[in-house]
Amino acid sequence: MAKEKKKVLVISVHPDDETLGCGGSILKHLGQGDEVHCVFITGGNIYQRQLIDNINAVYGFTSIITLDFKELHLHEMLNELIEALSKIVSIVQAQVLYIPNRSDAHSDHRAVFSAIMACSKNFRYPFIEQILMCEVISETDFAPILGENTFSPNYFIDISEVFIKKIDVKKTGIFAAGVAFGTAGIKILTSKDAKKLYTNCTAAVLRAKSCIMKTATTVQENCEDIYADAKTINETKYNTEEVVLDSVDENEEA
């Protein structure tokens, strides 16, 4: 019996959050023939619109919706967010939702989490089967080291078969907060904050083991200092998984 096709709704607060948070899962859904709809909460300026076009060119979403809310002010527009997202959820009727992590350091992500949870309760939207919170890695290291801010995944998706393609998404300029590694390479980065961000992103990539060693080698050749720092980070992390996983936190509705 053929596997039933799913409808999937991805909530991306800023263009590129969908790739950092659940890009491998998106590719896997698309490969299975599922419908994948992506909502960009922000994306009104010229750069963001071009980025969204690039993102859609890579994934080929079933549909994209850009709401054009103003960045850094989403906490002031909670009612408007709930109204807009409620309409989208009702129209798409997706069984699976990918949403921001509630404890993200970015206030926009926390606001959107609150909004989407308000309009995804199963007694109002009985078609929803699964809600998955995603870690957007560009924000993780900026959060205070407090228990309530810790992303603790309890649901894992094997994306080994599509991981290299997820890494290749960076070539379109969609990687790490919308700043492209691109052909110019990592050496274009000069600020300490930017270097820290890319160092930790590189560390996460290196933990993917053998299937992405070619990518790691390329990073090493182009930026020895970031590669060395990334290796140091990984010496303190425990990772023995043999497959590459997208980490998501499953949120069960009562």
TIDREN-431589 format. One line per 5 residues: number of its first residue (from 1); for each residue x negated, y negated, z of C-alpha. Coordinates in Angstrom, 1 decimal. Layout:
BEGIN
NUM	X:Y:Z | ...
//
This chain:
BEGIN
1	0.0:0.0:0.0 | -1.3:-3.4:-1.0 | -2.2:-5.8:1.8 | 0.3:-8.5:2.4 | -0.9:-11.9:1.3
6	-1.1:-14.5:4.0 | -0.5:-18.2:4.0 | -3.3:-20.1:5.8 | -3.3:-23.7:7.0 | -6.7:-25.3:7.8
11	-6.6:-28.6:9.8 | -9.8:-30.5:9.0 | -10.1:-33.8:11.0 | -12.9:-35.1:8.8 | -14.1:-33.9:5.4
16	-16.6:-31.1:6.0 | -15.2:-30.0:9.4 | -13.5:-27.1:7.5 | -16.8:-25.9:6.2 | -18.7:-26.2:9.5
21	-15.9:-24.7:11.5 | -14.5:-21.9:9.4 | -16.0:-22.1:5.9 | -16.7:-18.3:5.8 | -13.2:-17.4:6.9
26	-11.8:-19.7:4.2 | -13.8:-18.0:1.6 | -12.8:-14.6:2.9 | -9.1:-15.5:2.8 | -9.4:-16.8:-0.8
31	-11.2:-13.7:-1.8 | -8.3:-11.6:-0.5 | -5.9:-13.6:-2.5 | -4.4:-15.5:0.4 | -2.9:-19.0:0.0
36	-5.2:-21.5:1.7 | -3.9:-25.0:2.3 | -6.1:-27.7:3.8 | -5.1:-30.8:5.6 | -7.6:-33.7:5.9
41	-6.6:-35.9:8.7 | -8.9:-38.7:7.6 | -10.4:-39.3:4.2 | -9.3:-42.7:2.9 | -12.6:-44.3:1.9
46	-14.4:-43.8:-1.4 | -17.1:-41.6:0.0 | -14.6:-39.3:1.8 | -12.4:-39.0:-1.2 | -15.4:-37.9:-3.3
51	-16.4:-35.5:-0.6 | -12.8:-34.0:-0.5 | -13.0:-33.6:-4.3 | -16.3:-31.7:-3.9 | -14.9:-29.5:-1.2
56	-11.9:-28.6:-3.3 | -14.1:-27.9:-6.3 | -16.0:-25.3:-4.2 | -13.1:-23.6:-2.5 | -10.2:-24.0:-4.9
61	-7.6:-24.5:-2.2 | -4.0:-23.7:-3.0 | -3.2:-27.3:-2.0 | -4.9:-30.2:-0.2 | -3.2:-32.9:1.7
66	-5.0:-36.1:2.8 | -3.3:-38.1:5.6 | -5.7:-41.1:5.6 | -5.5:-41.7:9.3 | -8.2:-44.1:10.7
71	-11.2:-42.5:12.2 | -11.9:-43.0:15.9 | -8.3:-44.2:16.5 | -6.5:-40.9:16.3 | -5.9:-40.9:20.1
76	-3.8:-44.0:19.6 | -1.6:-42.4:16.9 | -0.6:-39.2:18.6 | 3.1:-39.5:17.8 | 2.4:-40.3:14.1
81	0.0:-37.3:13.9 | 2.7:-35.0:15.4 | 5.3:-36.3:13.0 | 3.0:-35.8:9.9 | 1.7:-32.4:10.9
86	5.1:-31.1:11.9 | 6.4:-31.8:8.4 | 3.4:-30.1:6.8 | 3.6:-27.0:9.1 | 7.4:-26.7:8.2
91	6.8:-27.0:4.4 | 3.7:-24.7:4.2 | 5.0:-22.1:6.7 | 1.6:-20.6:7.1 | 1.2:-17.5:9.2
96	-2.4:-18.4:10.2 | -3.6:-21.8:11.4 | -7.3:-22.9:11.9 | -7.5:-25.9:14.2 | -10.1:-28.0:16.0
101	-11.5:-26.9:19.4 | -9.7:-28.6:22.3 | -12.9:-29.3:24.1 | -14.8:-30.8:21.2 | -17.0:-33.8:22.1
106	-15.4:-35.9:19.3 | -12.2:-37.7:20.4 | -10.6:-37.4:17.0 | -10.9:-33.6:17.2 | -9.3:-33.5:20.6
111	-6.5:-35.8:19.5 | -5.7:-33.6:16.5 | -5.8:-30.4:18.7 | -3.1:-31.9:20.9 | -1.0:-33.0:17.9
116	-1.1:-29.7:16.1 | -0.4:-27.7:19.3 | 2.7:-29.9:19.8 | 4.1:-28.9:16.4 | 3.1:-25.2:16.2
121	5.1:-23.7:19.1 | 6.5:-20.3:18.0 | 10.0:-20.9:19.2 | 10.2:-23.8:16.7 | 7.9:-22.3:14.0
126	8.5:-18.6:14.3 | 6.6:-17.9:11.1 | 3.2:-18.7:12.8 | 1.5:-15.5:13.8 | -2.0:-16.7:14.8
131	-3.7:-19.9:15.9 | -7.5:-20.0:15.8 | -9.6:-22.8:17.3 | -12.9:-23.4:15.5 | -16.2:-24.7:16.7
136	-17.5:-27.5:14.6 | -21.2:-27.0:15.3 | -22.2:-30.6:14.5 | -20.4:-31.7:17.7 | -21.3:-28.9:20.2
141	-24.6:-30.2:21.4 | -23.2:-33.6:22.2 | -20.7:-32.3:24.7 | -21.4:-32.5:28.5 | -22.5:-29.1:29.9
146	-19.3:-28.4:31.8 | -17.3:-25.3:32.0 | -14.2:-26.8:30.5 | -16.2:-28.0:27.5 | -17.7:-24.7:26.7
151	-16.6:-23.0:23.5 | -16.1:-19.3:24.4 | -14.9:-17.4:21.4 | -12.8:-14.3:21.9 | -12.0:-13.5:18.3
156	-14.6:-12.8:15.6 | -14.4:-12.5:11.8 | -17.0:-10.7:9.8 | -18.1:-13.0:7.0 | -21.2:-11.1:5.9
161	-20.0:-10.8:2.3 | -19.4:-14.5:1.9 | -22.0:-16.0:4.2 | -24.5:-16.9:1.5 | -21.8:-18.7:-0.4
166	-20.9:-20.7:2.7 | -24.5:-21.8:3.0 | -24.5:-22.7:-0.7 | -21.7:-25.1:0.0 | -24.3:-27.5:1.3
171	-25.5:-28.0:-2.3 | -22.4:-30.0:-3.0 | -23.2:-32.4:-0.1 | -20.7:-31.0:2.4 | -23.1:-29.9:5.2
176	-23.5:-31.3:8.7 | -21.2:-34.3:9.1 | -21.1:-35.0:5.3 | -24.8:-35.7:4.9 | -26.3:-33.7:2.1
181	-29.5:-31.8:2.4 | -29.4:-31.7:-1.4 | -32.4:-31.7:-3.7 | -34.1:-34.5:-1.7 | -34.5:-32.1:1.2
186	-34.4:-32.5:4.9 | -37.3:-34.9:4.9 | -34.9:-37.8:4.1 | -33.8:-37.6:7.7 | -35.6:-40.0:10.0
191	-33.5:-40.6:13.1 | -34.0:-38.6:16.3 | -30.3:-37.8:16.5 | -30.2:-36.6:12.9 | -33.2:-34.4:13.4
196	-31.7:-32.9:16.6 | -28.4:-32.2:14.7 | -30.2:-30.5:11.8 | -32.5:-28.6:14.1 | -29.6:-27.0:15.9
201	-27.8:-26.3:12.7 | -30.9:-24.6:11.3 | -31.2:-22.6:14.5 | -27.7:-21.3:14.0 | -28.6:-20.3:10.5
206	-31.7:-18.5:11.5 | -29.7:-16.4:14.0 | -27.8:-14.9:11.0 | -30.8:-12.6:10.5 | -31.9:-10.8:7.4
211	-29.0:-11.8:5.1 | -30.0:-15.4:5.1 | -33.8:-15.2:5.4 | -34.2:-16.7:1.9 | -32.3:-19.8:3.1
216	-34.4:-19.9:6.3 | -37.6:-19.7:4.2 | -36.5:-22.6:2.0 | -35.9:-24.7:5.1 | -39.3:-23.7:6.5
221	-41.1:-24.8:3.4 | -39.3:-28.1:3.3 | -39.4:-29.0:6.9 | -41.9:-27.2:9.1 | -41.2:-29.2:12.3
226	-37.4:-28.6:12.2 | -38.0:-24.9:11.5 | -40.4:-24.6:14.5 | -38.0:-26.4:16.8 | -35.1:-24.1:15.6
231	-37.2:-21.0:16.4 | -37.8:-22.4:19.9 | -34.1:-22.8:20.4 | -33.4:-19.3:19.3 | -35.9:-17.9:21.8
236	-33.5:-18.9:24.5 | -30.4:-17.5:22.9 | -29.2:-14.0:23.0 | -27.9:-12.6:19.7 | -28.0:-9.0:18.8
241	-25.1:-8.8:16.3 | -25.8:-7.0:13.1 | -23.2:-8.9:11.1 | -22.7:-12.6:10.5 | -19.7:-13.9:12.3
246	-17.5:-17.0:12.2 | -16.8:-17.8:15.8 | -13.2:-18.8:16.5 | -11.2:-19.0:19.7 | -7.8:-17.3:19.5
251	-5.1:-19.3:21.1 | -2.0:-17.2:21.9 | 1.3:-19.0:22.2 | 3.5:-18.1:25.2
//
